[in-house]
Amino acid sequence: MSQKQLSDIKMSVLDLAPVLIDRTPAESFRNTLDLAQHVEKWGFHRYWLAEHHNMPGIASSATSVVIGHVAAGTSTIRVGSGGIMLPNHAPLMIAEQFGTLESMHPGRIDLGLGRAPGTDHQTTRALRRDMRSDGEDFPQQLDELRSYLNPANTGTRVRAVPGEGLDIPIWLLGSSGFSARLAAQLGLPFAFASHFSPANTIPALELYRNHFQPSEVLDEPYAMVGANVVAAETEEEASWLATSQQQQFLELVRGHPGPLKPPVEDMDMIWSPHEKAAIDQQLGSSITGNADTVKEELQAFLDKTQADEIIVNSQIYSHNARLKSFEIVSKIIKG
């Protein structure tokens, strides 16, 4: 098998709609749309938003609404969920929401699905009201959702309008082997959360590829992997910018998630050696540096994963610096 080059694959964007300290979600949404409009111009393939709840630093909790906001403000880039946490929702409602989005923006909507709650246990209870769905019935929920989108569903008593008969690509998302195996079994595209679960990346991809069964959706496996990327003019600036994400993960590890904070000069003044080791392990696939370093490390990541697509997450405090980071990546992929 010949080695893939960065110019051979698609590059996409994962946006958590970061809320900055002392700022509002309204500003986050303005920044999200501005970023989407820039990356569309720079040639990125898709723009995904993620469902999280009770996270003061993430504004994309009403994910379908934000997808509509981004899709309405762009014209060619695919827009979707990375992902919708299906156990939090009735499958019929997701079919209707994404049927509505696809009807408004035909040929541009993706439905990425996960089975984790995207939040803490107490918030999960508030979301679901009861705890009958713990993610183990995800395959049944997925089957129900797909049935509502099926054009052959017209004879049933419960129908998704809009939604029924629309071509909305469904992706399975995962950070372990469960969704990898299910995506393989159903012949669906698979996106792995290597940006926060790097140790499981290769085993999950091997599981997906080794067990893949062709379907009406795909003839062969299609895998996307996530990467945290902070690119800047210099190595020093990139390392400094990356401390915002490190602080955010540190607060998550400590059980007190908060808004995205400005960069700091020395993380060793903030975290303990044990905390540093834990975060370094979780952010193990992060790529930080100038254009040459980022290009080299992105290619090494591609060599390792042989992914069909890379989706980039960049938790950078300054919106202008975040734009610059994606611009640097866009120049890298264009060669």
C-alpha positions in Angstrom: 0.0 0.0 0.0 1.4 3.4 -1.0 1.7 5.9 1.7 -0.9 8.7 1.7 0.2 12.3 1.6 -1.6 15.1 3.3 -2.6 16.4 -0.1 -4.4 13.1 -0.9 -6.9 13.3 2.0 -9.7 15.7 3.1 -9.1 18.0 6.0 -12.0 19.1 8.2 -12.8 21.2 11.3 -14.2 20.2 14.7 -15.5 23.3 16.6 -16.4 23.2 20.2 -17.7 26.8 20.0 -15.3 27.8 22.9 -16.6 30.3 25.5 -13.8 32.6 26.6 -13.5 33.7 30.2 -15.5 36.9 30.9 -17.2 36.5 27.4 -20.6 35.2 26.3 -21.8 32.4 24.2 -23.2 35.1 21.8 -19.6 36.0 21.0 -18.7 32.3 20.6 -21.4 31.9 17.9 -20.1 34.9 16.0 -16.6 33.5 16.1 -17.8 30.1 15.0 -19.5 31.5 12.0 -16.5 33.6 11.1 -14.2 30.6 11.4 -16.5 28.5 9.3 -16.6 31.2 6.5 -12.8 31.3 6.6 -12.2 27.6 6.5 -14.7 27.2 3.7 -12.7 29.7 1.6 -9.4 27.9 2.6 -10.7 24.5 1.3 -11.6 22.5 4.3 -14.2 19.8 3.6 -16.6 19.8 6.5 -17.3 21.7 9.7 -18.6 19.7 12.7 -19.9 20.8 16.0 -20.1 18.7 19.1 -22.8 18.2 21.7 -21.7 18.9 25.3 -23.8 19.9 28.3 -23.1 21.8 31.5 -19.7 22.9 30.2 -19.1 26.6 30.8 -16.4 26.6 28.1 -18.5 25.0 25.3 -21.4 26.8 23.7 -22.6 24.1 21.2 -25.1 22.3 23.6 -28.0 22.9 21.2 -26.0 21.4 18.4 -28.6 21.2 15.7 -29.4 24.9 16.1 -25.7 25.9 15.8 -25.4 23.7 12.7 -28.2 25.6 11.1 -26.5 28.9 12.0 -23.3 27.8 10.4 -24.9 26.2 7.3 -27.0 29.4 6.7 -23.9 31.5 6.8 -21.8 29.4 4.4 -22.5 27.9 1.0 -20.3 24.9 0.1 -18.7 23.4 3.1 -20.4 20.4 4.6 -21.8 21.1 8.1 -22.7 18.5 10.8 -22.4 17.0 14.2 -19.3 15.6 15.7 -21.5 14.4 17.3 -25.0 14.2 18.4 -25.1 12.0 21.6 -28.0 9.9 20.5 -29.0 8.4 24.0 -29.8 12.0 25.1 -32.6 12.2 22.4 -35.6 10.5 20.9 -34.4 9.1 17.6 -37.5 10.6 15.9 -36.6 14.1 17.0 -33.0 13.8 15.6 -34.5 12.5 12.3 -36.8 15.5 12.2 -34.1 18.0 13.2 -31.6 16.8 10.6 -34.3 16.3 8.0 -35.1 19.9 8.5 -31.4 20.9 8.2 -31.0 18.8 5.1 -34.2 20.3 3.5 -32.9 23.8 4.1 -29.3 23.0 3.0 -29.5 20.1 0.6 -26.4 18.0 0.1 -24.4 19.6 2.9 -25.5 18.1 6.2 -23.7 15.3 8.1 -25.1 13.4 11.1 -22.3 12.1 13.3 -23.6 10.1 16.3 -22.0 9.1 19.6 -23.3 7.1 22.5 -21.7 8.9 25.4 -23.7 11.5 27.3 -21.3 14.4 26.7 -21.6 15.5 30.3 -21.5 14.5 33.9 -23.9 12.0 35.6 -26.1 14.5 37.3 -26.6 16.5 34.0 -27.3 13.2 32.2 -30.2 12.7 34.6 -31.5 16.2 33.8 -31.2 15.5 30.1 -32.9 12.1 30.0 -35.3 12.4 33.0 -34.8 8.7 33.6 -31.8 6.6 33.1 -33.2 3.7 31.0 -30.8 4.5 28.2 -27.2 4.0 29.3 -25.7 3.8 25.8 -25.9 0.0 25.6 -29.1 0.2 23.5 -27.3 2.5 21.1 -27.5 0.0 18.2 -31.3 -0.2 18.7 -31.6 3.6 18.8 -29.5 3.9 15.7 -31.7 1.3 13.9 -34.8 3.3 14.8 -33.3 6.5 13.6 -32.2 5.0 10.3 -35.7 3.6 9.8 -37.2 7.1 10.1 -34.9 8.3 7.3 -35.6 5.3 5.1 -37.7 6.1 2.0 -39.5 2.8 2.6 -40.9 4.1 5.9 -44.0 5.7 4.2 -46.4 3.0 5.3 -45.7 3.2 9.0 -47.7 5.1 11.6 -44.8 7.2 12.8 -42.9 9.2 10.2 -40.2 11.8 10.2 -41.4 14.8 8.3 -39.0 16.3 7.1 -36.4 13.5 7.2 -38.0 10.5 5.5 -36.2 9.6 2.3 -33.5 12.2 2.6 -29.8 11.3 2.0 -28.2 12.4 5.2 -24.8 10.6 5.7 -24.6 8.9 9.1 -21.3 8.6 10.8 -20.5 6.7 14.0 -18.1 8.4 16.4 -16.2 6.7 19.1 -13.3 6.8 21.6 -13.2 3.0 22.1 -13.9 -0.2 20.2 -17.7 -0.3 20.6 -18.6 2.1 17.8 -15.7 0.9 15.6 -17.2 -2.6 15.6 -20.7 -1.3 15.0 -19.7 1.0 12.2 -17.8 -2.0 10.6 -20.8 -4.3 10.9 -23.2 -1.7 9.4 -20.8 -0.5 6.7 -20.8 3.1 7.9 -18.1 5.7 8.0 -16.3 5.9 11.3 -14.7 8.9 13.1 -12.4 8.2 16.0 -11.8 10.8 18.8 -8.0 10.5 18.8 -7.8 14.1 19.8 -8.6 13.0 23.4 -8.2 9.2 23.3 -4.9 8.7 21.4 -4.0 5.4 23.0 -7.0 3.7 21.6 -6.7 5.1 18.1 -4.9 2.3 16.3 -6.7 -0.6 18.0 -10.1 1.0 17.1 -9.1 1.6 13.5 -7.8 -1.9 13.1 -11.1 -3.3 14.5 -13.1 -1.1 12.1 -11.1 -2.1 9.0 -10.7 -5.8 9.9 -14.4 -6.3 10.5 -15.8 -3.9 7.8 -18.7 -5.2 5.8 -19.6 -3.4 2.5 -23.1 -1.8 2.5 -25.2 0.4 0.3 -23.4 3.3 2.0 -19.8 2.3 1.5 -17.9 -0.3 -0.5 -14.8 -0.1 1.7 -13.9 1.5 5.1 -13.8 5.2 5.5 -12.1 6.4 8.7 -11.6 10.0 10.0 -9.4 10.8 13.0 -9.3 13.8 15.2 -6.2 15.9 16.0 -5.6 18.9 18.2 -3.5 21.4 16.2 -2.1 24.7 17.4 -0.1 26.3 14.6 1.7 29.6 14.7 4.5 31.6 13.1 7.0 30.3 15.8 7.4 27.2 18.0 7.4 29.4 21.0 4.1 31.2 20.2 2.4 27.9 19.4 3.5 26.3 22.7 2.2 29.4 24.5 -1.1 29.4 22.7 -1.5 25.7 23.5 -1.6 26.4 27.2 -5.2 27.5 26.9 -6.3 24.0 26.0 -4.0 22.5 28.6 -5.7 24.6 31.3 -9.1 23.6 30.0 -8.2 19.9 30.3 -6.7 20.5 33.7 -9.9 21.9 35.0 -11.8 18.9 33.5 -9.4 16.5 35.3 -10.0 18.4 38.5 -13.8 18.2 38.1 -14.3 21.9 37.6 -14.7 22.6 33.9 -14.6 26.2 33.0 -14.4 28.7 30.2 -11.3 28.9 27.9 -8.6 30.9 29.6 -5.8 33.1 28.1 -2.4 31.5 27.6 0.1 31.4 30.4 3.9 31.5 30.4 4.5 28.5 32.6 2.0 25.6 33.1 4.3 24.1 35.8 3.1 26.8 38.1 -0.4 25.5 37.7 -0.4 21.7 37.4 1.3 19.0 39.5 3.6 16.5 37.9 0.9 13.9 38.2 -1.7 16.1 36.5 0.8 17.0 33.7 1.4 13.3 33.0 -2.3 12.6 32.8 -3.0 15.5 30.5 0.1 14.8 28.3 -1.3 11.2 27.9 -4.8 12.5 27.0 -3.5 15.1 24.6 -0.9 12.7 23.1 -2.0 13.2 19.5 -1.8 17.0 19.8 0.3 18.8 17.3 1.9 22.2 18.2 4.4 24.3 16.4 5.3 26.3 13.3 4.3 25.4 9.8 7.2 23.0 9.2 6.6 21.2 12.5 2.9 20.9 12.0 3.3 19.6 8.5 5.9 16.9 9.6 3.7 15.8 12.6 0.5 15.8 10.6 2.2 13.6 8.0 3.5 11.3 10.7 0.0 11.0 12.2 -1.4 10.2 8.7 1.4 7.6 8.2 0.5 6.0 11.5 -3.3 6.0 11.0 -3.7 5.8 7.2 -6.8 7.8 7.8 -9.0 8.9 4.9 -9.7 12.3 6.6 -8.3 14.3 9.5 -10.6 16.6 11.5 -8.8 19.4 13.3 -9.7 20.8 16.7 -8.0 24.0 17.8 -8.8 25.3 21.2 -7.1 28.7 21.0 -8.1 31.7 23.1 -7.5 34.5 20.6 -9.9 34.3 17.7 -7.4 35.8 15.3 -4.7 33.3 16.4 -7.2 30.5 15.9 -7.9 31.8 12.4 -4.1 32.0 11.7 -3.7 28.4 12.9 -6.3 27.1 10.5 -4.8 29.2 7.7 -1.4 27.6 8.3 -3.0 24.1 8.1 -4.8 25.0 4.9 -1.5 26.0 3.3 0.1 22.8 4.4 -2.6 20.6 2.9 -2.5 22.5 -0.4 1.2 21.8 -0.6 
